[in-house]
Every structure is written in C-alpha cells, then in structure tokens.
C-alpha cells in the first residue's frame, strides 16, 4: 500500500515535471527574500538629467600614456616595489629567475587573458574616454577592455552579489579639481597581475587621483594600490597621459588563431 | 641567391628600442641581436593587435623554414608609410628581426626591404608628445 502510494506520487511528480508549468503550482511555498533594489542605470535619462554640480573637467577624448620617461616610468616597475608577502614573493623570485635565464614568466596577456586594471592604465595602448554626468566610459584599445567609472553617487556593489572582474568596479567623486576614483571588487583569478611577477588578488584596492593639466592636454594619474594578500602597505606611482587627436581607438581582438601565427607566444622561452 | 644570414647579421644594438604595441611580453625577443631573413612572403596579415608576416627562408642546408615576424598594429604602420597591399604571398623580401631567445624561427620586426629597394620600418609607439596635438 505504502509502496503503491509512493509510486503514484512519483508518477504524479514526473507528470508535473513534464508539464513544466504545473510544477510551480505544486511545489512547496519558497521563503520570500527581499529583491535588491536595482540601481538606476548611468545611461538612464532620469539619472543623466539629475541636477549635479558641473564637473571641474571633462575627460572625453583619446589618451595615450606618456612613455617618454622610459619603460620604468610607465610600467609598475620594480623601482618602488613594496615588501611582498611570501606567496607573492615566490612569483617575483620566479620572474627574476626567468629574466636571468632569458625567459618570460607567466605572460598571461600574451595567451589572451584580460590585462585588467592596473595594467591597462600602464601600457602603450590608447584609451578612449567618454565622460557623462553619471559616468566615464573608458575603452582601452588593449583588447577593447571596457572600464566604467561611476559618478552618479552610487556605492560599490554589495560583495555578496558583485561580479568580480579584471578591471574591478570603479566609483568616483570630485575633490576640488581632482577626480578621485576608488576601484575594488577585483577577480580572484590567478591570471590577474599588477605586472609580470606581481600577482593581484580579490583584495586589491586602487585609489586614483586624476588631475587635468597642461591646458586640458594631459592627465596626471596618481595610483595608490593596496593588496594585503600580496604586499604590505601602499604602492604608489604617477603616470601621465597625453591627449591625442590624430588617432581613434579601434577594434582589437585576441582571436583564437592570432597566436598560431605569433610563434613567440608559444616559444620555449615562456615559463607557464 | 636566397640565403639566411645569421652570424654576420648579429649586431649588438646600442640604441634603446622604443616599445611597440604588443599584446604579449616583448621579453621573449633578444633585442641585442638582429637576424636578416632573405626569402619569400608566405602570408601577410594586416590586423590588430599585430600585423604579421610569414617568410619562407631556406636554411644552410637548403631546407625551407617559415619564419614568423611580428609587427605593431596597422595604426602605427600607416604612419610609417605601410599599406595593407604593400606585400603579398610570393614577393621576394628581406626582413630584419630581433629573434626570440630560444632560437626558434620567430622574431619581432625591425625593417623590411622590398624587391624594388624601398625600405620600411615601424613608427615607435610614442604618441601624445607635444608635437602630436
């Protein structure tokens, strides 16, 4: 008797499952959870139209890093590297050993992994910036990576629901004539680096202080990085970007067959 | 006569090399060496992030070796006088590269000499200096 009842219930469940629509009606009541309030889009007309103080400057334009100081002037180079935590130091040591042997250590970007922030802000790829009252949209030519800096007063997304990314989540505000941008919620993916041999973690946090100088033709960006999983204290560097009016940012993809024709990316010189 | 010139073309470069736009580390290449490739174009791809050329070069035993040559993006090549049809498969060319350190047939571009004698180089990836406004 019990067995036949169970069989009938099982058949009824299977029939309901096949019917699809009936399942919800038969299922036990689920506990209700509060639906998080969806933020108003930075491109929503109502958000764009809100009254706000006029921005001290407009970043709209194409920008190219000033690499005239030489490579260590624009990479996050070793000159000012902070004291690394033991696990991060292992990467650094392996990187230094690779260099000594004429090899390349964990060049994940070359394998088409996203460069992420801060690397896209420290390379010789131009960035197109479009500033609206609510956000700045940055498109790096480095694989057309999109970075958005929100200016509409929102806070960073709840860590319980945020989707962590290689560029992180950037929220900015104005302090006098300086744009201050806080970026966090970075991915924990081990392919995300500050630079070669220095890993980035999901605890990376970057404060950028951006000033417009040279009559609107240059940006001075001071970046302060903290990442307690990887180093002690703060790591600060300043980069300049110059306005360029004779190029447009173009489509740049890391296509699946790209590296088949760039033998250097599969060369034996690489330490994976 | 087509010939791969290795030893005599290895030159220590004194001048620093301006960075080119790359999606990978340039550390794979030995910037202190140059290899001169005299051969035939197998393929030329005009694309981002890298333009590349494959050149068929006979080695010392006459065996054909395909060398991969990596260049910067068309944005900067255009500014150095390049066009997408400047070379095509079958063209005889001389290409100078900085080779990868491993000895594999691959290098990063330094110069191209066409059959008619014209020489093409890259424009360094340095934009945004005051004179470019």
Interface residues (C-beta under 8 A of the other chain):
Chain A: X63 X64 X65 X66 X67 X68 X70 X71 X99 X102 X103 X104 X107 X109 X110 X112 X124 X125 X126 X141 X142 X143 X196 X217 X241 X242 X243 X244 X245 X246 X247 X250 X251 X252 X253 X254 X258 X261 X262 X263 X264 X265 X267 X268 X269 X270
Chain B: X16 X18 X19 X20 X21 X23 X24 X25 X27 X28 X29 X30 X43 X45 X48 X49 X50 X52 X54 X68 X70 X73 X75 X100 X101 X102 X104 X105 X106 X107 X108 X125 X126 X127 X128 X129 X130 X132 X133
